[in-house]
C-alpha cells in the first residue's frame, strides 16, 4: 500500500470509522493526503496544513473504511518501434 503515500485519497468510512472520527470529521467520507501507510492504517492530512508549522495527522485504521478512491492518470504507451526492411 506504499503507493498511496503522497496521493490525495477519498476514504468511504464504515460505521466504526464514523464513530471514531465523529468529533473531527463530518459525513460519510474523508478526503486527505496520505503521509504514511503502516500496519495500523493510513496516516492522512485533512485540509491544508499551515506552511512551516506542525500539522495533525489522522490515523484511519484499516477497519475504519470500506473504500479508498484515488485518481490516477492513464499511463502513456511507450512508442513502438517498427521493423523495417
C-alpha positions in Angstrom: 0.0 0.0 0.0 3.0 2.3 -0.1 1.8 3.6 -3.5 -0.9 5.5 -1.6 1.7 7.7 0.0 1.7 11.3 -1.3 -1.7 10.8 -3.0 -5.0 12.5 -2.3 -7.5 9.9 -1.4 -11.2 9.9 -0.6 -11.9 7.2 2.1 -15.5 6.0 2.4 -16.0 5.5 6.2 -17.6 2.4 7.8 -19.7 2.8 11.0 -16.6 2.2 13.1 -14.7 5.0 11.3 -17.6 7.4 11.5 -17.9 6.8 15.2 -14.2 7.1 15.9 -13.8 10.4 13.9 -17.2 11.9 14.9 -15.6 14.9 16.7 -13.2 15.7 13.9 -14.9 14.8 10.6 -18.5 15.1 9.5 -20.1 13.0 6.8 -19.6 9.5 5.4 -16.2 10.1 3.8 -13.0 12.0 4.3 -10.6 13.5 1.8 -7.0 13.7 2.7 -3.4 13.4 1.6 -1.8 10.1 2.7 1.5 10.8 4.5 2.4 7.3 5.8 1.0 3.8 5.4 1.8 1.2 8.0 0.4 -1.9 9.7 -2.1 0.2 11.6 -3.6 2.0 8.6 -3.2 5.2 6.6 -2.0 8.4 8.3 -3.6 11.3 6.5 -3.5 15.1 6.4 -7.0 16.6 6.3 -7.4 20.1 4.8 -4.5 22.4 4.0 -1.8 22.5 6.7 -0.2 25.8 7.6 3.1 26.2 5.9 6.2 25.8 8.1 4.3 24.6 11.2 3.3 21.3 12.7 0.1 19.8 11.4 -2.1 17.0 12.7 -2.2 13.6 11.1 -5.3 11.4 11.4 -4.9 7.6 11.6 -7.5 5.8 9.5 -7.3 2.2 10.7 -7.8 -0.4 8.0 -11.1 -1.4 9.6 -12.4 2.2 9.6 -13.1 2.5 5.9 -14.6 0.3 3.2 -13.3 2.0 0.0 -10.5 4.3 -1.0 -10.8 6.3 -4.2 -7.7 7.5 -5.9 -7.4 9.5 -9.1 -4.7 8.3 -11.4 -3.5 9.4 -14.8 -3.5 7.0 -17.6 0.0 5.7 -18.4 1.2 6.7 -21.8 2.1 3.9 -24.1 5.8 3.7 -25.0 6.4 4.4 -28.7 6.5 1.1 -30.6 9.4 0.7 -33.0 8.6 -0.7 -36.4 10.6 -3.3 -38.1 11.6 -2.1 -41.4 13.3 -3.6 -44.4 
